[in-house]
Amino acid sequence: MKKLYKFYVLLSSVGIILIIRLFYIQIYTEKYTLNAFNTSIKQEIIIPERGSIFDRNENLLVFNKSIYELTVIPILVEEHFNIIEFCNLVGIEKHTFSKNLEKAKAYSKYLPSVFLPFISKEKFATIQEKLYKYKGFDWTKRSLRDYKVESSANVLGYIGEVTQKDIKKESNYYQIGDFIGWAGVEKSYEKILRGKKGIKYWVRDRKGCIIGSYNNKKNNVKAVSGYDISLTIDWNLQSYAEQLMFQKKGGIVAINPKNGEILSLVSSPINNPNLFVGVNRSKEFQKLMKDTIDNPLFDRTTQARYPPASPFKLLTELAGLQMGVVKTNTTFICYNGFKYGKKRIHCHSGVHGYPIGIETAVAVSCNNYFAQVYKRVIEKYPKNLTKGVNEWCDIIKSFGFGNYLYNDLATGEKGVIPSGDYYNKKYGTKKWNAITIISNSIGQGEINVTPIQLANMVCAIANKGFFYTPHIVRKINHKLMYNPNYTIAKHTKVERKYFDFIINGMEKVFIIGTGKSFKSSDIRMAGKTGTSQNFIKVNHKTASLPDHSIFILFAPVEDPKIAISVIIENGGFGSRWAGPIASLIAEKYIKNSVNRKNLEKKIMTSGLKHVYNSIAKMKKLNNSYIKKYIDKKK
């Protein structure tokens, strides 16, 4: 009996040990589960075809080409793995093998992740024949972006490998080695373009070779390709505008005022999106990142902030009219500028000594006129200047300034439209007056805006009081996109009746004003030059860099089809570079050709490289304050 009892105890103990061991193997040791599953079944993640990108005329700009990738499940890699033989097969160095394997382990020992990307079809054919010998390694097929164009990376964007932040944000979709939109439309429309992943299950023999589908394909999940999108961009116009930016830095924005569709969005220096594709993408990206002189990855159309200079005078007048501090027949006599104390805001118009009204003031850009209007705006409530500035601020912001515009672009800046509260904080309550901030009247001072905001302002003027939110996608899946944010008009706080006077003055810019030298003989245009002052401080003293050249325009006057803003960094007077460029773009879009060939040739073959070289030398000076200031300006 005693022996029998001992036998039962021993039998029970062995049984318990076996049960515990089996439980441990099945529940806690994933390696055995993975070995069993991966030995017989291959799970292939199907990366969907990313949607193609077209321009507004259905010209193909971006599509896909197939590549292969090696994946690895680190825990399945055998201890006595022949690293040298494997490295020779796939064409990598031993240190690369170690680095890539450690990266995969850091992601997960038990899940597949990309080990070696960007393998060509020809090279993969050689690798595939012998891959069964190396446990833990497998392959997957995916699409690689192929850009048919060599510019406009700020518009199209580019894709890059997901970060841990991306994976954490959408762990149910992304895994290490996946790609995601990093800039431009690729980023802002990522979820539309990427599609939905699929899964295929394959049966493999003991050597790891695929011998057929698993369970008659019943467990497979079909991948869904991403939707194609068609941009609002007119690629012919975009290419033309880029040619006009030869050896120039700055931004060009062209919008259809009738619907807010962005026709052209040029940021210069111009980047080729193909640089961010393939095995050298990281190297090229880092190279551009380190270029602090040209800052080529910086989108100057949506991120760069500039003092708007004289184009802002139009809003100074409109605010004055709306606030009732001036009338449409108000005039001021200009004595070569606006004098305050011992200082003077000089005029360059050459029209002095007699009364100047709205239209002439706009045409010749009379600083005195708009300073007088702004002074009245601020002093509308003599005992409460803060209230006057806040009322002005609300009117200006109704034109889309001081906010992100809530468009579908990947980047943006709010800019600055200062309020009365801003000045109370800066100077102290009742310690400032209209003269303190008089530079705002001519678009200087604390005001700064982006090129896209300026173009949007032109749309509001062309439409006499309303605009549509600028947007860059026209169709999704070849169907016109309907989004209330882009199709419902936003109205400014200025009454329609005041805009005709501003528009008449803008048309006179080409007749008696600063745009006479580049006037089109075929198209009625309305525009405004701007020369944006560009100061820096050196050892508490003010010094200046060359001014920025600015121009805004819409055309034709009788039926506006295009609104444009152009900013050329350090280009000098608005009539020197920005004005001719804007007028040529308008002519190209409206007529699909340009008659002023001499002007066109001059702009396309002349640049400001010498100016930028001088600024680059200044940046190398051993003065940290200068470097910090210039970098901030950019």
Buried (B, 14 or more C-beta within 10 A) or exposed (E): EEEEEEEEEEEEEEEEEEEEEEEEEEEEEBBEBBBEEBBBBBBBBBBBBBBBBBBBEEBEBBBBEEBBBBBBBBBBBEEEBEBEEBBEBBEBEEEBBEEBBEBBBEBBBEBBBBBBBBBEEEBBEEBEEEBBEBBBBBBBBBBBBEBBBBBBBBBBBBBBBBEEEBBEEBEEBBBBBBBBBBBBBBBBBBEBBBBEBBEBBBBBEEEBEEEEBBEEEEEBEEBBBBBBBBBBBBBBBBBBBBBBBBBBBBBBBBBBBBBBBBBBBBBBBBBBBBBBBBEEBEEBBEEBEEEEBBBBBBBBBBBBBBBBBBBBBBBBBBBBBBBEBBEEEBBBEBEBBBEBEEEBBEBEBEBBEEEBBBBBBBBBBBBBBBBBBBBBBBBBBEEEBBEBBBBBBBBBBBBBBBEBBBBBBBBBBBBBBBBBEBBBEEEEEEEBBBBBBBBBBBBBBBBBBBBBBBBBBBBBBBBBBBBBBBBBBBBBEEEEBEEEEBEEEBEBBBEEEBBEBBBBBBBBBBEBBBBEEBBBEEBEBBBBBBBBBBEBEEEEEEEEBBBBBBBBBBBBBEEBBBBBBBBBBBBBBBBBBBBBBBBBBBBBBBEEEBEBEEBBEEBBEEBBEEBBEEBEEBEEEEEEEBBEBBEEBB
